[in-house]
C-alpha cells in the first residue's frame, strides 16, 4: 500500500503493526487522523459551575460550541481558537477543563459516586482526577498517586485550580500500593502510562519520534505491575478501570489477559455499555496468543476529528 507523504513520517514498523491490528477500512480511517488538527473539547467543572450556567456564559461571551450527545457536561469548541478561549474568565477561573473526549470516557464508565473510596493510580496531570471529583460532588475520597515530582506539582496545581478538596495526593510510586492498601478501595482507575500511539500527529514530530517496539515492551511490563498492584488494592466486589491512549495489543489486551490469568477465580471482565459510533471490540488474539474469551468486552476507541485512539477495560473483583 502507498501512503501520503505526511503518513510516511511515522515509523514504518508502527505502520505495519497498525495494519495487522485493524481491518483495511478502519486502518485507512485511522491514517487520516494522523495529519489533522483535532477540534478541542472541554467539560464543565461542576464543582464551580452548573451546565446551564455555563451555557448561559458561553452564549454571553459569543463562544460557539457543539453539544456531546453521550456526555451532557462536555462540549466541542467551535469558536474561538483555544488560545483565545484560554484567556476567558471561564477558563482562568477553572470553571471549564479542556480535555479530549476519549480521556473523559474512563471516569464516565467507572462512574464514581459521593460515597466511594477511590484510587487514581497514575494521576497526573489530573484530567480524570478532577473529572471524578466533580462527578462525586467533591465528596467521598480519592487517593491519587504520581511519582514524578514535576508531574506531581502539575497535578496538585490542577486540583487547586479546579477546587478539588476530596483528594489526597501521594508523590510516590504506586507499584507498592498493594502493601499499604490491601483490598481497601471501592473503585480504582489505572489510566496507565503508555506509548501514546493514539496521539501521534505528523504535524508534531515530538508525538512519534520516540516510538520503538522496545519502548512498547517496556511500557507493557510496567503496566502489568501497575494493574496487578491496583487489583490487590481493590475491595471484593469493586471495579477497576484500565485505559491507555495507545494501539499496541501488548499494552492493552495482553495486559488484561495477564491479569485474568493471574487471578482466574476472582477477576471478571465486565461488558461496557457505551453508545458511541467509533468503537470496536478488543482483539481476540495477537501474535499467536489467544486471549480470554471475555476480552471481547474491552473496547477500542477509533480516533476521529474529535477523539484520540483509546483502549478501555472494566474489571470486577469477585
MOGI-V291803 format. One record per pair of residues at least 24 apart in sequence whose ideal C-beta (glycine too) atoms are under 10 Angstrom apart, sorted by the first residue. I is the first residue (numbers start at 0). GAP is how many residues later the second one is. D is the distance in Angstrom with one decimal. If there is no record, write none. Layout:
I/GAP/D, I/GAP/D
This chain:
0/26/8.8, 0/27/8.9, 0/30/9.5, 2/28/7.1, 2/31/9.9, 3/27/8.1, 3/28/9.2, 3/30/9.7, 3/31/7.6, 3/198/9.2, 4/30/9.4, 4/197/9.0, 5/25/9.4, 5/26/9.9, 5/28/7.2, 5/29/4.1, 5/30/9.8, 5/195/9.6, 5/196/4.4, 5/197/7.9, 6/24/5.6, 6/25/8.8, 6/27/6.1, 6/28/6.7, 6/195/6.6, 7/194/8.7, 8/25/8.7, 8/26/8.8, 8/191/9.5, 8/192/9.9, 8/193/4.8, 8/194/9.4, 8/196/7.3, 8/199/7.6, 8/200/9.2, 9/24/6.6, 9/25/9.6, 9/187/9.5, 9/190/6.3, 9/191/9.7, 9/192/6.6, 9/197/9.7, 9/198/5.7, 9/199/9.7, 9/201/8.1, 10/186/9.9, 10/189/9.2, 10/197/6.8, 10/198/8.5, 10/199/9.7, 10/200/5.2, 10/201/7.1, 10/202/9.1, 12/198/8.4, 12/199/7.6, 12/200/6.2, 12/203/9.9, 13/181/9.2, 13/183/6.9, 13/186/7.8, 13/194/7.5, 13/197/5.8, 13/198/8.8, 13/199/8.6, 13/202/9.3, 13/233/8.5, 13/234/8.9, 16/180/8.9, 16/196/8.1, 16/199/8.8, 16/230/7.7, 16/231/7.0, 16/232/8.9, 16/233/9.8, 17/179/8.1, 17/182/9.7, 17/229/6.2, 17/230/9.3, 17/291/9.8, 19/229/9.2, 19/263/9.8, 19/266/8.5, 19/267/9.0, 20/176/10.0, 20/226/5.9, 20/227/8.1, 20/228/6.7, 20/231/9.6, 20/259/9.8, 20/262/6.9, 20/265/8.1, 20/279/8.6, 21/225/8.2, 21/258/8.0, 21/261/9.5, 21/278/8.7, 21/280/8.1, 22/257/9.0, 25/252/9.6, 25/254/7.0, 25/274/9.3, 25/276/6.2, 28/249/8.7, 28/273/6.7, 28/274/8.4, 28/275/7.7, 29/167/10.0, 29/168/9.3, 29/170/9.7, 29/217/8.2, 29/272/6.5, 29/273/6.0, 29/274/9.0, 29/279/7.1, 31/271/9.2, 31/272/8.9, 31/273/9.1, 32/165/9.2, 32/167/8.9, 32/168/8.5, 32/269/8.7, 32/270/4.4, 32/271/6.3, 32/272/7.2, 32/274/8.9, 32/275/8.5, 32/276/7.9, 33/163/9.9, 33/165/9.9, 33/166/5.5, 33/167/6.2, 33/168/5.4, 33/169/8.8, 33/173/9.2, 33/174/8.5, 33/269/8.4, 33/275/9.9, 34/165/9.7, 34/166/7.1, 34/167/4.6, 34/168/6.4, 35/165/7.9, 35/166/9.4, 35/167/8.3, 35/267/9.3, 35/268/9.0, 35/269/6.2, 36/164/8.2, 36/166/6.9, 36/167/9.9, 36/268/8.9, 37/38/9.9, 37/62/7.6, 37/63/9.6, 37/161/9.7, 37/163/8.3, 37/265/8.5, 37/266/8.5, 37/267/6.0, 37/268/6.2, 37/269/8.0, 37/270/7.6, 38/27/8.5, 38/37/5.4, 38/38/6.6, 38/39/7.3, 38/43/9.5, 38/61/10.0, 38/62/9.6, 38/265/9.9, 38/266/6.1, 38/267/5.1, 38/268/9.8, 39/35/9.6, 39/36/7.7, 39/37/4.5, 39/38/9.4, 39/41/8.4, 39/42/4.8, 39/45/7.5, 39/46/9.7, 39/58/6.0, 39/59/9.2, 39/60/8.4, 39/266/8.6, 40/24/9.2, 40/25/9.2, 40/27/7.3, 40/30/9.5, 40/33/6.3, 40/34/6.7, 40/35/5.3, 40/36/6.6, 40/57/7.4, 40/58/6.7, 40/59/6.1, 40/60/4.9, 40/61/9.3, 40/62/9.0, 40/63/7.9, 40/265/5.9, 40/266/8.3, 41/31/9.5, 41/32/7.2, 41/33/5.9, 41/34/8.5, 41/35/6.2, 41/40/9.1, 41/43/7.9, 41/48/9.1, 41/49/8.4, 41/54/4.9, 41/55/6.1, 41/56/4.6, 41/57/6.4, 41/58/9.6, 41/59/9.6, 41/62/9.7, 42/25/8.7, 42/28/7.3, 42/29/9.6, 42/30/4.9, 42/31/4.6, 42/32/7.2, 42/53/7.0, 42/54/5.6, 42/55/8.5, 42/56/6.1, 42/58/9.0, 42/60/9.8, 42/61/6.2, 42/64/10.0, 42/84/9.4, 42/87/9.3, 42/88/6.8, 42/91/8.1, 43/28/8.8, 43/29/4.5, 43/30/7.9, 43/31/7.8, 43/46/9.2, 43/51/7.2, 43/52/6.3, 43/53/8.2, 43/90/8.2, 44/28/8.8, 44/45/9.2, 44/48/9.2, 44/49/5.9, 44/50/5.4, 44/51/6.1, 44/52/5.4, 44/85/7.0, 44/86/8.7, 44/88/9.3, 44/89/5.9, 44/116/9.1, 44/117/5.4, 44/118/7.3, 44/119/9.2, 45/27/6.3, 45/49/9.4, 45/85/9.5, 45/87/9.7, 45/88/4.7, 45/89/8.0, 45/91/8.2, 45/92/9.3, 46/47/8.4, 46/48/9.0, 46/83/8.0, 46/86/6.7, 46/87/5.1, 46/88/9.9, 46/89/9.6, 46/90/8.0, 46/91/5.4, 46/115/6.3, 46/116/4.6, 46/117/6.7, 46/118/8.6, 46/119/9.5, 47/42/9.5, 47/45/7.1, 47/46/6.1, 47/47/4.8, 47/48/9.0, 47/86/8.8, 47/90/10.0, 47/113/9.9, 47/114/7.4, 47/115/5.4, 48/24/10.0, 48/41/7.7, 48/44/8.8, 48/45/9.2, 48/46/4.3, 48/47/7.9, 49/45/10.0, 50/24/9.4, 52/42/8.6, 53/36/7.2, 53/41/6.8, 53/42/7.0, 56/31/8.8, 56/32/8.0, 56/33/6.0, 56/38/8.0, 56/39/9.6, 57/27/9.9, 57/30/9.3, 57/32/7.6, 57/38/9.1, 60/24/9.4, 60/27/6.2, 60/28/8.1, 60/29/7.5, 62/25/7.2, 62/27/7.9, 62/33/9.8, 65/240/9.0, 67/33/6.5, 67/36/8.5, 67/208/9.4, 67/238/8.5, 68/206/8.3, 68/207/8.6, 69/31/8.8, 69/34/9.5, 69/35/9.0, 69/38/8.2, 69/204/7.6, 69/205/5.7, 69/206/5.5, 69/207/9.9, 70/30/7.5, 70/33/6.1, 70/34/8.5, 70/37/6.4, 70/205/9.5, 72/24/9.9, 72/31/8.7, 72/35/9.7, 72/58/8.9, 72/61/8.0, 72/62/9.1, 73/25/8.3, 73/27/6.4, 73/30/5.9, 73/34/9.3, 73/57/9.7, 74/26/9.8, 75/25/8.0, 75/229/9.3, 75/230/5.8, 76/229/9.8, 91/69/9.4, 92/68/8.8, 92/70/9.5, 93/36/8.9, 93/64/8.7, 93/65/10.0, 93/66/8.6, 93/67/4.5, 93/68/4.9, 93/69/6.4, 93/70/9.6, 94/67/9.0, 94/68/9.3, 95/66/9.7, 96/29/8.9, 96/30/6.9, 96/33/6.1, 96/34/7.2, 96/37/8.6, 96/61/8.3, 96/64/9.0, 96/65/6.6, 97/29/8.9, 98/26/9.9, 98/28/4.8, 98/29/8.4, 98/31/8.8, 98/32/7.3, 99/27/8.4, 99/98/9.3, 99/99/8.6, 99/145/8.4, 99/203/9.8, 99/206/7.9, 99/207/6.7, 99/208/5.1, 99/210/8.8, 100/175/8.8, 100/200/8.9, 100/203/9.5, 100/205/5.7, 100/206/4.9, 100/207/8.2, 100/209/9.4, 101/96/7.3, 101/97/9.7, 101/141/8.8, 101/143/6.9, 101/174/9.8, 101/176/9.4, 101/199/5.1, 101/200/10.0, 101/201/7.8, 101/202/9.6, 101/204/8.8, 101/205/4.6, 101/206/4.6, 101/207/7.4, 101/208/4.2, 101/209/9.8, 101/210/8.9, 102/24/5.5, 102/25/6.7, 102/28/8.4, 102/88/8.0, 102/140/8.5, 102/142/7.5, 102/204/9.1, 102/205/7.4, 102/207/7.7, 103/24/8.0, 103/27/6.3, 103/203/9.6, 104/136/9.3, 104/138/7.5, 104/167/9.1, 104/169/7.2, 104/171/8.4, 104/174/9.6, 104/194/8.7, 104/196/7.0, 104/202/8.8, 104/205/6.7, 104/207/6.2, 105/25/8.8, 105/26/9.0, 105/83/6.1, 105/84/9.0, 105/85/5.9, 105/135/5.1, 105/136/8.5, 105/137/4.4, 105/138/9.9, 105/204/8.3, 105/206/6.2, 105/207/9.8, 105/208/9.1, 106/24/4.6, 106/25/4.7, 106/26/9.5, 106/27/8.9, 106/28/6.2, 106/29/9.8, 106/80/9.9, 106/82/7.1, 106/84/9.2, 106/134/8.0, 106/136/9.7, 107/24/9.6, 107/27/8.0, 107/133/9.7, 107/166/8.4, 108/80/9.8, 108/130/9.0, 108/132/6.0, 108/134/8.7, 108/161/9.4, 108/163/5.8, 108/164/8.5, 108/165/6.9, 108/190/8.9, 108/203/6.4, 108/204/9.6, 108/205/5.9, 109/25/8.9, 109/77/5.6, 109/78/8.4, 109/79/5.9, 109/129/6.3, 109/130/8.5, 109/131/4.2, 109/133/9.4, 109/202/9.8, 109/204/7.5, 110/24/7.4, 110/76/8.3, 110/128/8.4, 110/130/9.3, 110/203/9.9, 111/24/5.2, 111/28/7.0, 111/30/8.0, 111/74/8.1, 111/75/5.6, 111/77/8.5, 111/127/9.3, 111/129/9.7, 112/24/8.4, 112/26/8.6, 112/27/7.0, 112/73/8.9, 112/74/9.1, 113/24/8.4, 113/25/3.9, 113/26/5.2, 113/52/8.8, 114/24/7.5, 114/25/5.6, 114/26/9.6, 114/71/8.0, 115/24/4.6, 115/25/7.8, 115/26/8.3, 115/50/9.9, 115/69/8.3, 115/70/4.6, 115/71/5.5, 115/122/9.4, 115/123/9.6, 116/24/5.4, 116/25/8.4, 116/26/7.9, 116/64/9.5, 116/67/6.8, 116/68/5.5, 116/69/5.1, 116/70/8.0, 116/71/10.0, 116/118/8.3, 116/121/9.3, 117/24/4.7, 117/25/7.3, 117/26/8.9, 117/48/9.1, 117/49/8.9, 117/67/6.3, 117/68/6.5, 117/69/4.9, 117/70/7.2, 117/71/7.2, 117/120/9.7, 117/121/9.9, 118/24/5.3, 118/25/8.0, 118/26/7.6, 118/51/9.9, 118/55/8.4, 118/58/7.3, 118/62/7.1, 118/65/8.2, 118/66/4.4, 118/67/9.0, 118/68/7.4, 118/69/4.4, 118/70/7.1, 118/71/8.7, 118/110/9.8, 118/111/6.8, 118/114/5.9, 118/115/8.0, 118/119/9.6, 118/121/9.0, 119/24/4.2, 119/25/7.0, 119/26/8.8, 119/35/9.4, 119/47/7.9, 119/49/9.7, 119/50/9.8, 119/54/9.2, 119/65/9.9, 119/67/9.6, 119/68/8.0, 119/69/5.0, 119/70/8.7, 119/71/7.8, 120/24/5.7, 120/25/9.2, 120/53/4.7, 120/54/9.3, 120/56/7.3, 120/64/9.9, 120/67/6.6, 120/68/6.5, 120/69/4.8, 120/70/7.6, 120/71/7.9, 120/72/9.8, 120/105/5.9, 120/106/8.6, 120/108/7.6, 120/109/5.3, 120/112/8.6, 120/119/9.4, 120/121/9.5, 121/24/6.5, 121/25/8.1, 121/26/9.1, 121/29/9.0, 121/33/9.9, 121/51/9.7, 121/52/6.3, 121/67/8.9, 121/68/7.2, 121/69/6.4, 121/70/6.5, 121/71/5.8, 121/100/9.6, 121/101/9.8, 121/104/6.9, 121/108/9.7, 122/28/8.7, 122/29/8.7, 122/32/5.5, 122/35/9.5, 122/36/9.1, 122/44/8.5, 122/46/7.9, 122/47/8.8, 122/51/9.0, 122/66/8.2, 122/68/8.0, 123/24/6.7, 123/26/8.6, 123/27/3.6, 123/28/6.3, 123/29/8.8, 123/30/5.7, 123/31/4.1, 123/32/9.1, 123/34/8.3, 123/45/9.8, 123/67/10.0, 123/69/9.9, 124/26/6.6, 124/27/9.8, 124/28/9.9, 124/29/4.7, 124/30/5.9, 124/32/8.8, 124/33/5.8, 124/34/10.0, 125/25/9.4, 125/28/7.2, 125/29/4.5, 125/30/8.2, 125/31/8.3, 125/32/3.7, 125/33/5.8, 125/34/9.9, 125/35/8.8, 125/36/7.6, 125/38/8.1, 125/41/8.8, 125/43/9.5, 126/28/9.8, 126/31/7.9, 126/35/10.0, 126/64/8.6, 127/61/6.2, 127/63/5.7, 127/113/9.3, 127/115/8.6, 128/26/7.0, 128/29/7.7, 128/30/6.7, 128/33/8.9, 128/35/7.2, 128/38/6.2, 128/40/9.1, 128/60/8.3, 128/62/9.4, 129/25/9.4, 129/28/6.1, 129/29/6.4, 129/31/8.4, 129/32/4.4, 129/33/8.8, 129/34/5.7, 129/37/8.6, 130/31/9.2, 131/32/9.3, 131/34/9.2, 131/35/8.7, 131/55/8.8, 131/57/7.1, 132/26/7.6, 132/29/7.4, 132/30/8.6, 132/31/4.3, 132/32/8.1, 132/33/5.6, 132/34/5.9, 133/28/7.7, 133/29/9.0, 133/30/8.0, 133/32/10.0, 135/28/9.7, 135/30/6.3, 135/31/9.6, 136/29/8.5, 137/24/9.7, 137/25/7.4, 137/26/6.6, 137/27/5.6, 137/28/5.0, 137/29/9.0, 138/26/9.3, 138/27/5.9, 139/26/6.0, 139/27/9.7, 139/46/8.5, 139/47/9.6, 140/25/5.8, 140/26/7.5, 140/27/6.9, 140/44/9.6, 140/45/9.7, 141/24/5.9, 141/25/4.2, 141/26/7.2, 141/27/9.2, 141/43/9.6, 141/45/9.5, 141/47/9.0, 142/24/7.5, 142/25/5.0, 142/26/8.3, 142/27/6.5, 142/31/9.7, 142/34/8.6, 142/37/9.8, 142/38/7.5, 142/41/9.1, 142/42/7.7, 142/45/9.7, 142/90/9.3, 143/24/7.1, 143/25/5.5, 143/26/6.8, 143/30/9.5, 143/45/9.2, 144/24/8.1, 144/25/4.7, 144/26/8.2, 144/27/6.0, 144/28/7.7, 144/29/4.0, 144/30/9.5, 144/32/6.7, 144/81/9.7, 144/84/9.9, 144/85/10.0, 145/24/7.5, 145/25/6.5, 145/26/8.3, 145/27/9.5, 145/28/8.2, 146/24/6.8, 146/25/5.9, 146/26/4.4, 146/27/7.0, 146/28/8.7, 147/25/9.7, 147/45/9.6, 172/52/9.8, 172/53/9.7, 172/56/9.5, 173/51/9.2, 173/52/6.4, 173/55/6.4, 173/56/7.7, 173/59/9.0, 174/47/8.3, 174/50/5.2, 174/51/6.5, 174/53/8.9, 174/54/5.4, 174/55/9.8, 175/49/9.7, 175/53/7.0, 176/49/9.0, 176/52/5.2, 176/53/7.3, 176/55/8.0, 176/56/5.3, 177/50/7.6, 177/51/4.6, 177/52/7.9, 177/53/8.1, 177/54/3.4, 177/55/5.3, 177/56/9.4, 178/50/8.7, 178/53/8.5, 178/54/9.2, 179/53/8.3, 180/48/9.4, 180/49/9.8, 180/51/8.5, 180/52/4.5, 180/53/9.3, 181/50/6.2, 181/51/6.7, 181/52/9.6, 181/53/9.8, 182/48/9.8, 182/49/7.3, 182/50/7.0, 182/51/6.8, 182/52/5.5, 182/53/6.8, 182/55/8.4, 182/134/8.3, 183/48/9.9, 183/49/6.1, 183/50/8.2, 183/51/6.5, 183/54/9.2, 184/45/8.4, 184/48/5.4, 184/49/5.6, 184/50/6.2, 184/53/6.2, 184/54/9.5, 184/55/8.8, 184/132/9.9, 185/48/8.2, 185/49/5.9, 185/51/8.4, 185/52/5.3, 185/53/7.7, 186/47/7.9, 186/48/8.8, 186/51/6.0, 186/52/5.0, 186/53/7.4, 186/54/7.5, 187/39/9.2, 187/41/9.6, 187/42/4.7, 187/43/7.7, 187/44/9.9, 187/45/6.4, 187/46/5.3, 187/47/9.4, 187/50/7.0, 187/51/7.5, 187/52/4.6, 187/53/7.2, 187/54/9.0, 187/127/9.0, 187/129/9.4, 188/41/8.4, 188/50/9.5, 188/51/7.9, 188/52/5.2, 188/53/8.4, 188/54/7.8, 189/33/8.0, 189/36/5.8, 189/37/5.5, 189/39/8.9, 189/40/4.9, 189/41/8.9, 189/50/6.5, 189/51/6.9, 189/52/4.7, 189/53/7.3, 189/54/9.2, 189/65/9.3, 189/123/9.2, 189/125/9.4, 190/50/8.0, 190/51/8.1, 190/52/5.0, 190/53/7.6, 190/54/8.4, 190/119/9.8, 190/121/9.7, 191/27/7.9, 191/28/9.5, 191/30/7.7, 191/31/4.6, 191/32/9.6, 191/34/5.9, 191/35/7.2, 191/38/9.4, 191/50/6.6, 191/51/7.1, 191/52/5.3, 191/53/9.3, 191/54/9.0, 191/59/7.4, 191/60/9.4, 191/63/7.7, 191/119/9.4, 192/26/6.5, 192/29/6.4, 192/30/7.4, 192/33/8.0, 192/51/8.4, 192/53/9.9, 192/58/9.5, 193/25/5.5, 193/26/8.9, 193/28/9.1, 193/29/7.1, 193/49/9.0, 193/50/4.0, 193/51/6.2, 193/52/4.2, 193/53/9.6, 193/54/8.0, 193/57/5.2, 193/58/8.6, 193/61/9.7, 193/117/8.6, 194/24/5.3, 194/25/9.0, 194/49/8.3, 194/50/9.0, 194/51/4.9, 194/52/8.5, 194/53/6.1, 194/55/9.0, 194/56/6.5, 195/48/8.3, 195/49/5.5, 195/50/5.8, 195/51/9.9, 195/55/9.9, 195/112/9.0, 195/113/9.3, 196/47/8.9, 196/48/7.7, 196/49/4.4, 196/50/4.6, 196/51/6.4, 196/54/8.7, 196/106/9.8, 196/111/9.7, 196/112/6.6, 197/46/7.8, 197/47/4.2, 197/48/5.6, 197/49/6.4, 197/102/9.6, 197/103/7.8, 197/104/9.7, 197/105/6.0, 197/109/9.0, 197/110/4.5, 197/111/2.9, 197/112/5.8, 197/113/8.3, 198/46/5.8, 198/47/8.5, 198/104/8.9, 198/109/5.6, 198/110/7.7, 198/111/10.0, 199/46/9.5, 199/47/9.1, 199/103/9.3, 199/108/9.5, 199/109/8.5, 200/107/9.7, 210/35/9.9, 210/37/9.7, 212/35/8.6, 212/37/8.7, 214/33/9.7, 215/30/8.1, 215/31/9.8, 215/32/4.9, 215/33/9.6, 215/34/5.5, 215/35/6.4, 216/31/9.2, 216/33/6.4, 216/34/9.2, 218/25/8.5, 218/27/7.9, 218/29/8.1, 218/31/8.0, 218/32/5.5, 218/36/9.6, 219/24/10.0, 219/26/10.0, 219/28/7.6, 219/29/9.3, 219/30/4.3, 219/31/5.1, 219/32/9.0, 219/34/6.4, 219/35/6.4, 219/38/8.8, 220/29/9.4, 220/30/9.9, 220/34/9.7, 221/29/9.4, 221/33/9.9, 222/27/8.9, 222/28/5.8, 222/29/8.9, 222/31/9.0, 222/32/4.9, 222/33/9.8, 222/35/8.8, 222/36/9.9, 223/26/10.0, 223/27/9.6, 223/30/8.5, 223/31/5.7, 223/32/10.0, 223/34/5.2, 223/35/7.7, 223/38/8.7, 225/29/8.9, 226/28/5.9, 226/29/7.9, 226/31/7.7, 226/32/5.4, 226/35/9.2, 226/86/9.1, 226/88/8.5, 227/27/9.6, 227/30/8.0, 227/31/6.6, 227/34/6.4, 227/35/8.6, 229/29/9.2, 229/85/9.2, 230/28/6.2, 230/31/8.1, 230/32/6.5, 230/35/9.0, 230/36/6.7, 230/84/7.3, 230/86/6.6, 231/31/9.2, 231/85/9.3, 232/84/9.9, 233/32/9.9, 233/33/9.6, 233/81/8.4, 233/82/8.8, 233/83/4.8, 234/82/6.9, 235/30/7.4, 235/80/9.4, 235/81/5.4, 235/82/7.1, 236/79/7.2, 236/80/6.6, 236/81/7.2, 237/77/9.3, 237/78/7.2, 237/79/5.3, 237/80/9.7, 238/31/7.4, 238/75/6.4, 238/76/7.1, 238/77/5.6, 238/78/8.1, 239/27/8.7, 239/30/9.5, 239/73/8.4, 239/74/7.5, 239/75/4.4, 239/76/7.6, 239/77/7.2, 240/29/9.7, 240/31/9.3, 240/71/7.1, 240/72/7.4, 240/73/5.6, 240/74/7.8, 241/27/10.0, 241/56/8.4, 241/69/8.1, 241/70/7.4, 241/71/4.5, 241/72/7.9, 241/73/6.8, 242/55/9.9, 242/56/9.6, 242/58/9.4, 242/67/6.3, 242/68/6.4, 242/69/4.9, 242/70/7.4, 242/71/9.6, 243/65/9.2, 243/66/7.1, 243/67/4.9, 243/68/8.5, 243/69/9.4, 244/56/9.0, 244/58/9.5, 244/63/5.6, 244/64/6.5, 244/65/5.5, 244/66/8.0, 245/62/9.7, 245/63/7.1, 245/64/8.4, 245/65/6.9, 246/53/7.9, 246/55/9.9, 246/56/9.2, 246/62/5.7, 246/63/9.4, 246/64/7.7, 247/38/9.2, 247/63/9.1, 248/33/8.4, 248/34/5.6, 248/36/8.8, 248/37/4.0, 248/38/7.8, 248/40/9.0, 248/42/8.8, 248/46/10.0, 248/51/9.8, 248/62/8.9, 249/36/7.6, 249/37/8.5, 250/60/7.6, 251/30/6.9, 251/31/8.0, 251/34/9.1, 251/43/9.4, 251/46/7.4, 251/48/7.6, 251/58/9.6, 251/59/4.1, 251/60/9.1, 251/61/7.8, 252/29/5.1, 252/30/5.2, 252/31/8.4, 252/32/8.5, 252/33/6.3, 252/36/9.0, 252/38/5.4, 252/39/9.1, 252/42/5.4, 252/43/9.7, 252/45/6.7, 252/47/9.2, 252/58/7.9, 252/60/8.4, 253/29/9.3, 253/32/6.5, 253/33/8.8, 253/35/7.3, 253/37/7.7, 253/41/9.5, 254/56/9.1, 254/58/8.2, 255/26/7.7, 255/35/7.7, 255/36/7.7, 255/38/9.0, 255/39/6.1, 255/41/9.4, 255/42/6.0, 255/55/9.0, 255/57/4.9, 255/58/9.9, 255/59/7.4, 256/25/9.7, 256/28/9.7, 256/29/9.0, 256/32/7.4, 256/33/9.1, 256/34/4.6, 256/35/5.6, 256/37/9.9, 256/38/6.3, 256/41/9.9, 257/33/10.0, 257/34/10.0, 258/33/9.5, 258/54/8.9, 258/56/7.0, 259/31/8.5, 259/32/4.8, 259/33/10.0, 259/34/7.5, 259/35/8.0, 259/53/9.9, 259/55/8.2, 260/30/9.6, 260/31/7.4, 262/52/9.3, 262/54/7.9, 262/55/9.5, 263/28/9.0, 264/53/8.1, 265/50/8.9, 265/51/5.7, 265/52/5.1, 266/25/9.5, 266/27/9.8, 266/48/6.0, 266/49/7.7, 266/50/6.6, 266/51/7.5, 267/26/7.4, 267/29/9.3, 267/46/9.5, 267/47/6.7, 267/48/4.7, 267/49/8.0, 267/50/5.2, 268/24/9.2, 268/25/4.0, 268/26/6.5, 268/27/8.5, 268/28/4.8, 268/29/6.6, 268/44/6.5, 268/45/7.3, 268/46/5.9, 268/47/8.2, 269/24/8.6, 269/27/6.3, 269/28/9.5, 269/43/8.6, 269/44/4.4, 269/45/6.7, 269/46/5.4, 270/25/8.9, 270/26/4.6, 270/27/9.5, 270/28/9.5, 270/43/7.8, 271/25/6.5, 271/26/7.5, 271/27/5.5, 271/40/6.5, 271/41/8.1, 271/42/5.3, 272/41/9.8, 273/25/6.4, 273/27/8.9, 273/38/8.1, 275/25/7.9, 275/26/9.8, 275/31/8.3, 276/25/8.9, 276/27/8.9, 277/24/4.4, 277/25/7.7, 277/26/5.4, 277/28/9.5, 277/29/6.4, 277/31/9.7, 277/32/10.0, 278/28/9.9, 278/31/9.4, 278/33/8.9, 281/29/7.4, 281/30/9.1, 281/31/7.5
